[in-house]
Amino acid sequence: MGLEEGTQPAVNVRMEVVPIEGSVGTAGENDGEEKEKCSAAVVDLNLQEDRTVMIVKLTGEIKRGFSVSEANQASIKEMFEALESKFDLLAKRTQLLEDSMETLLEEVVLIKQDLRKSKDSEQDLRDKLERIENAARRNNLSMLNIPEGQEGDNIKMFCASLIKKSQQLEESER
């Protein structure tokens, strides 16, 4: 049942007219009516045989399409091995990067902690400086209505003379 390439399988058609039991009439008398009633024409297309031929033909084409020569197999194997080695290399590099990233994240956490401590320490120092400046201001004297530059080189002598003058003014006003 083998077909050569490029040939089409033959389709066998067999038709039979079978009279139905109990049909009335004689031959020739009701031929049209008989033909209508006896539509029992059996059409046998031998489709099963045709399907088998087509399956065999397609199987051969599939085998030819998928058959790979040994040279192609070796080439594919080499390409696969190259891809596998590249994949392994990428996996190693990815692991190294992940490890490095974990180390860097740990360092970032430590640096953030140090920064927080430094900011806290800086704020403490600013608060201490402000307290010291405020304490120093409490012991200062404020002198108003004295023009700039009159104190000269010796501020102590200038302040002492200014205090004596203000005391004399207060005593004279009493």
SULZI-V996115 format. One line per field, one symbol per residue. burial: b if it has 16 or more other ideal C-beta (glycine too) atoms within 10 Angstrom, else e. Layout:
burial = ???
This chain:
burial = eeeeeeeeeeeeeeeeeeeeeeeeeeeeeeeeebeeeeeeeeeeeeeeeeeebeeeeeeeeeeeeeeeeeeeeeeeeeeeeeeeeeeeeeeeeeeeeeeeeeeeeeeeeeeeeeeeeeeeeeeeeeeeeeeeeeeeeeeeeeeeeeeeeeeeeeeeeeeeeeeeeeeeeeeeee
